[in-house]
């Protein structure tokens, strides 16, 4: 039997996917023949790439433009991303600081490998996206989860960072808007966090893959506004609806570009050339108009789902102002969100995600609902959930 590396001991299974497999299996069974499963468990837009993007991919294939690009990505794509920051967020970003990656996951891996030494601690909120802490662990670092409740919008604040900072702390890894909560860090608080970390010689990594899907202007700004030392992770998966294309990017300090490029050359060579050429079309006015229509639709879905959950005692204590998730407290109905999710799957044929993946402090109280589904499906799911919660068990 092969011996596996000890770092795997610190990387837990991805329970979201385990629940998804169970839901898919039940969906194929005779039980769901007349009442199909409604999937509200996976964080993937129900929209696909915009028409111009698909056409650009077809054109790249037809023209044979499929060779490797530079490890940092196509120069025209980096320029388009830079222009988008200026137009959308009012932030000037030198294209030379942008590295195109094989999804946000590759960007996070590159950032952690470049910055985290064995035993370094990285602070992050609990709850947070599980893979973020696993990227730290894969770089032999130590993720430190700081409990962040609804009074903090499920996010870290500067006071908490300062209190938790120790001799082994190397930096912070934040997400705004967040998966699983859909909440964001107030820009003024983000500034205070960046300054607190900077004063200690640490790094600030901010996962901004849902930033394009912000619904409140107050929170719709990039952490890059707080200085060139901030590292921003972004993706074409969520706002641009290109999940399976595996394309993302990162914005790094000028002094870090060479290190990231060297790692990218060795680990990935480059991101998918076809995906990069297709992504150029994301920034065409016609495409942006379509993405903005979709953003408005996500907001409309949120405004249906959250009041419905609150009415049935699945309380969402902080209104999500970004992404497409609701983080709901199920403790009024069950002692364990894991049991609640599987019970709901069987009784209501609605698939949700238990909190187990997202934290260690009180995670058994919480379920994540993804409203990346049609309004009709969401309304059906809310009716089923309400009925299942009052029906005898």
N, C-alpha and C positions, 0 to 999 in steps of 0.2 A: 504493500500500500504506500502510495506517495506521501511524503511528509509535506504539509502545507506551511506557508509562512505564518509566523506567530501574529503578524499584523491582522490576519483574518479574524483573530479572536476578538478584536475590538470593532468589528463590522457586523452589525446585526442584519438579519433577513429584512427584506423590504416587504412589510406586511400588507401594504397597499396592494401589491401585485398578488399576494396569496389570497386576499379577499376577492380580488378581481377574478382569479381563477375559479374560486368557489361560486361566485355569482354567474360566471359564464357557463359553468357546468349545470347549475340549476336552471339557467335560461334555456338550455337544450333539452331539458327533461319534459315529460308529459305534463307535469304540474303547471308549466308555464305556457302550455299550448293555447289556452283561451285567454290568458291574461299575461302577456309578455312582460319580461323584466324591464324596469326602467332603470337605466344605469346613470347614477349620479355620484359615481365613486372615482372616476379617473379625471385627472387634471389635463384634459385635452380639448381644445376648441372643437365644436361640432362643425365649424366652417373649415374649408380647405383653402389652399393657396389661391390668391386672386387670379382672375383670367389672364392678365398680362404676364404674371409670373409663370404660369404654366406654359404660355406661348413662348416666353423667353427660354425656358428649359428645352422645349421642343426644337427651337431654333439652334441652340447650342449643340444639341445632339445631331441635328441635320447637317450643321456646318462642320462637325468634327472638332469643335472647340472644347476638348475634354482633357487636355494635358494638365500636368501639375501646375499650380500657381506658386508664387512665393509662399513661404511658410506663414508670413503675416497676412496673406490674402491678396486678392486683386486690388490694385491701386485704385481703380475707378469705384469699387465698392467701398473702400475705406473713405474715399472722398465723399460719396453719397451719405454714408453714415455720419460723417462730420457735419455735412450740411443739415442733416435732419436734427442733430443736436442744437444747431444754431436756430433753425426755424421753429422747432417744436418746444424747446426748453430754454432758449436764450443763452445757451452755454457754448463758448468757443472751444472746440477740441481739435487740436492739430491731428490731421489724418495719420501722421507718423506715430501717434500714441495708440492707434487702434490696431488690434490684432484680431483677424477673423479666425474663428475656431470651429471645430467639429461639434457644435452645440455649446450651450452654456456649461454643460458638464465638463467638457474639455477645458474650457476657460477656468473653471474652478480648480480643476486638477493642476493646471499649469501654475495658477497663482499659489496654491498650497505648496507645490514642489519647489517653487522659486523662493518662498518666504519662510516656510516652517521647518525648523530643525527637530531632530528627535527629542521628545519630551517637552517641546514648547506648548504652552497652553493658548488656546484661542477661545475667546468669550463669544457666546451666541445666546439668543433667547430660547427659552423653553415656554411655548412650543415653537418649533421651526421645522423646515424641510429636512427629513432625515439624512438625505444624501450629502447635505452640506457638512454635517459633522463627520460623515464617513470619508469625505475627501481629506479632512484634517487628519483622521486616523490613518488613512492610507499613506500619508506623508510622514507617519510616525509621530504626529503631534497628538495633543490631548484636547479634545473638545470639552469645554466647560459650559454646561447649560445652566443659565441663570433664570430662575422662575420669573415669568412675566405675566401677570394676570390682567384682567380686563381694565383695572384702574390705570394700567400702563399701556392700554391698547394692545396688549400681548407683545410688546416691543421693549427693547432695552432703552434705558435713558442714561444720561451722562453720570448722574449720581451713582447709579448701580454699577456702571463700568469702573468708576473711580474706586468704589468700595471693594469690588471684586479683584482689582488689578493686584497681581502678586509678582514675586521675583521671577517666575517662570512664564508670565504672561507675555505673549508676543504681539497680539492684536485682537481685532474683533471681526466677526463675520455676521453681517446683518442682511436682512431682506426687506425691501420696501417697494411696493406692497408685498405682503407675506403670503406664502403658502405654509400653513393651512388657513390662516385667519382672514386674509384679504385686507388687513389693516396696514397702515403706513406710519412711518415716523414723521412727526411734524418737522418741517424744514429747519426751524430754529433749534429744535432738540438735536437734529442730525448735526448741525453746526457745532453744538456743544460737545457732542460725542467725538466728532473729528478732532476738535481742539484738545480734548482730554487725552485722546490716544496719541496725537502728535506730540504733546508735551512729554509723553513717556517714551518717545522713540519707537512707537509701535505702528502697525499697519491697520488700515480700515478697508475692508472689502465689503462692497454692498452689491447684493444680488438684486438687480433691477429688471428682471426678465418680464415682470408684469407692469412696468412703469407706463407703457403705452396704454394700458387698460386702467388708468386712474379716472375716477368719475367726479372728483372734487378738485377744483383748481388749487385749493390750499395745499394739497398733497402731491400734485402732479409735477413736481420739480425733481431734477436729478441731483444726487449727492455730489456729482462732479462740480457743482457750483461752489463747493466748500474747499476747493484747492486741488492742485495737480497731483498731490500725494494720495488722493482717494482712488481706489481701484474699483471700477464699475464693471459688473458682469451683465451681459444682455444676450438676447436670443431672438431669432426669427420665428420661434415656435408659437408664442402666445398671441401677441398683438398682430403679427404678420401671418399667423395660421399655417406655419410650415413645420409642423412637429416632426414628421418622418424624414424631412430633408436634412436634419442634423446639422444645423448651421447657427452659429452664434458669434459673439465677439466680446472683447474686453477692452477697456480703456485703462492704460497703465501710466505711471509716472515716466517721464522721458528716460530716466536712468535705468528703468527696469525693462525697457523694450528689448535690448540685446539679450538679456537672460531669458526672457520669455521666448524670443525667436529661436534661440539655441535649443531650448527644450522642445518647442513645437517641431523644429526640423527633425529631431531625433525620435520623438514619440508619434507624430502624426503626419509628417511631411507637409501636408496642407489639408485644409477642409475640402469637401467635395467641390470640384470645379464646376460641375453642372449646377449645383445648388447656388454657388456664388454668382454665376452668370444670370441665373434666374432671379436672384435676390435684387439685382440691379433694378428690376422692374417694380419692386416694392415701393419705390419712392416716386413713381410717376403719379401725377395728380389724380388720375383715374383710380389707381390702386389705393392711395391714401383716403380718397372719398369713400371707397368701399370699406376700408378698415374702420373709419369713423362711424359709418352706419352700423357696423357690427358692434363697436364699442357702445353705442347708444342702445343696441338691443340687449347686450349683457346687463347694462344698468336697469333696463326695464324688467328683465328677468329677476334681478336682485330685488327690485321693489315689489315683486309678487311673492317671492320665496321667503324673505326674511319676516315680513309680518305674519305669514302663514305659520312659520315655525314658532314664532313667539306665541301665537294664539293657541297652539296645541301643547305648550309647555316645553318645547325644545328651544330654550331661550338662547338667543344670539345677543350677548351683552354689549357687543361693540359692532355697530353697523359697518360692514366691509365697504371701504370706499375705493377698492381696486381689485384686480384679478377677477376670479369667478367662483369664489368659495364663501360658504357660510360656516362658521365655527360655532356649533350649537351644544349646549349643555343638556345632556340626556339623563342627568342624575335623578330627576323627578320621576323617571319611568324605569330605570334600571340601575343596578349597582355597578355594572360593567358595560362600557361602550362596546366592547368586543361582543359580548352576549347580545346586546341590543341590536347591533348591526346584523348579526346572523339571524336573530329572531325576525327582524324587519324584512330581511331578504326572503325568508320562508313564508311569512304571513302576508306581507304586503306586496311582495315581488318588486321591492325597491332596494337598489344596491347603494349603500353609503360606505364611508370609510371610518373605522374606529380610530381613536386618538393615539393608540399604542405607538405608532410609527413616529409621532411628532414630538414626543417629550417623555419625561420621566416623573414629572411633578404633577400629579393629579390628572394624568392623561386618560385615566379610566372614566372620567366624567364627560369627555368630549367626543363628538363625531364631526367629521367634515363632510359637507355636502357640496358637490360641484354643480353649479347651475349652467354648465356648458352643455345645455340640451335645449330642445325647442320649448317654447312657452307652453304649447299643448301638453308635452310630456311632463313638464314641471307641474302644471296644474293637476294633471292626473296623479302624479306622485304625491302631491300635497293632500289630495283627497284620500288616497289610499293610506297614507301615514296617519292622518287624523282618524280614519275609521279603525285602523288596527290598534291605535292606542286606547280606544274606548271599548273595543270588543273583548269579551272574555278570553283568557288565555288557556 
